[in-house]
Amino acid sequence: MNEPLWIWTKLFLRLGFVLLGVGLIPVLVTQFILTGVDQLIPVMLSLSVAPLGLLCLLVALILFLAALLRRPSGPS
């Protein structure tokens, strides 16, 4: 019965890393590599998408802790 909790944990973890990557990689690329490009869109991505990524990672952490607490302690 604990398997769906682990699946949701993995999915939220992956989603959080993808959203953080989408939010932060363009900012870093335009800051260090493409210095002549306008940074409006990458900054807007980092301010709108990156916090959602952090929120997904936080939810994944909470689900992970809940899955650990619900783990059966007896012999399998």
Secondary structure by P-SEA (a helix, b strand, c coil): caaaaaaaaaaaaaaaaaaaaaacaaaaaaacccccccaaaaaaaaaccaaaaaaaaaaaaaaaaaaaaacccccc
